[in-house]
Amino acid sequence: MSVSPAVRLLSKDDAAAAARLHAACFEPGEAWSAWAFRDSLALASTLAVGIEDDDLLSGMIIVQKTPPDAEILSMAVDAGLRRRGYARTLMARLCALLGPYGMDRLLLDVAADNEAAIAFYKSCGFLVDGHRKGYYQRTSASRVDAILMSRSIAGHTGKSEA
């Protein structure tokens, strides 16, 4: 019998685990350090949700709350555990938590070459709002455009799980 993965709020005490997961999911020059996670997770304006599989942080989503918007700063799911619905679970939990904070809209930017992430965000109701030319600097010295996306989170206000 398998146990369902646990979804919970992350705190600054999760900084090292978050940095390990981030390093496994992003290019070396793009991964956040444990210090960056600790500083971000210590802010009252940050909300972070994680999912654990076998007591290991296997996925996370981190947002900055700036009412009436919240911006996704980073999202990651362990490559070996993808396609199990973890990202969708994290997104649903996040939206349920944001309503009571006065958030109406969820924003993000994503690298134009990250087709899997773009498809995922579109499947979650995000729409393309615009582009930023050459926004991401790759370690190979190339630059990649950012796609700006948003979605409404109205309707989640009465479903708080905070």
N, C-alpha and C positions, 0 to 999 in steps of 0.2 A: 504494500500500500504506500503510495507516494504522498508526501506532505505538500500542501500548497505553499508556494513561496510567500514569505511575509513581506508586507508593504508597510513602511513606517517613515516618519519624519526623520530627517538627518540633522545632526548637530555638529558643532565644531569638533566634537570627539570622534567624528567619522572621517576627519580630514585625510588621514593616512590611507584608509580603505578607498576613499573617493579618488585620491591621487593615483593609487595602483590601478583602479578600474579605468580611469581616464587615460593613463599611459598605455594601457593595453588596447584602447579603442582609437587613439589619435596618433598622428605622426609625432615624433619626438619634439619638434619645435612648437607643436600646437598643444601639447599636454600641459595641464595646470600642475603646479607643485602642491605638495601637502600644505605649505604655508599659504598659498593662494586660496586653497579650499578652506583652511582654517579661518583666514581673514573674512572670506565671503560668508561662510556659514555662521560666523559670529554676529553678523549684521541683522538687526531687526527687520530690515527691508528684504532679506533673503528668505525664500521658502524653498526647501529641498525635500524631495521624496525619493526614497530608495526602495529597492526590492532585493530581498535576500533569498538565495537558493543554497541550501546546505550551510546556512549560517555565514555565507560569504556575500558581500555586496556585489550583486550581479547586474544591477541597473540603477540609474538615477536620472533625475531631472531637477535642474536648479533654475529658479526664477528670481528676478529682482522685481519687487512690487513698487510701482510708481503710479498710484491710483490716478485715473481709472484704468490704467493699463498694467500688465505684468509682462516682462520680457524674459523669454527663455534664454538663459546664459549658456547652458550646456545640457546635453542629453547623451547618455551612453548606455549601451547594453553589451555585456560580454559577448564577444563574437561566437563563442561556442554555445550560447544559450539563446541566440536570436531565433525568431520565427516561432516563439512559444507564447506570444501575446504579452510579454513583459512591458514593452514600450507602450502598448495600448493601455495596459493596466495602470502604468505610471501616469499617462496623460489623463485618464479618467479620474484618478484620485486627485491629481493636481487641480483639475478644473473644479471638482467638488469642494476643494479646500479654499480656492481663491475667492469665490463669491462673497463670503462674509467680510473679506478685506476690502470690499468696494471695487473689485475688479470687473470691468465690463469686456475687456478685450485682451487677448493673448498675442504677443508679437514675437517674431524671431527673425534671424537671418541665417541662411544656410548656403554653403558653397555650391555654386552652380554645377559643379562636377559630382556632387553627392546625390546621384539619381535615386538611390534607395531611400535616403532621408526625405527628399522632396516628395516622392511617391507616398511615403508614410504620412507626412504632414498633410498632404492633399486628402488622403483617406480619412484624416481626423477633422476635416472641415476647414483647413487653412486655405486661404486664397492668396495669390500673388499680388503684392501691392507695388512692387518696383524692383529695381536693381541698383547695385553699387558696383561700378566698374573697378576691377582690379583690387577689390577690398581685402581679399585674403592673400597673404604672402606665404608661398610654399617654401619648404626647405630647399627645394631645387632652384630657387630664385625666380620661379615663375609666379605670376599673379593670377588669381581666379576671382571672377565676379561673385558677389553675394546676391542672393535672391531674398527679398524682403517679403515676409508672409504674415498674415494675421487671421484670427478667427474670433468670433464672438464667444464669450463664455456666459452671457446672460442666460438665465434659466437655471443656473447652478446655485444661485444664492440661497434658495430654500433647502438645499441638499447638503449643507455643511457637514463635514466629518472632522472638523478641526477640534 
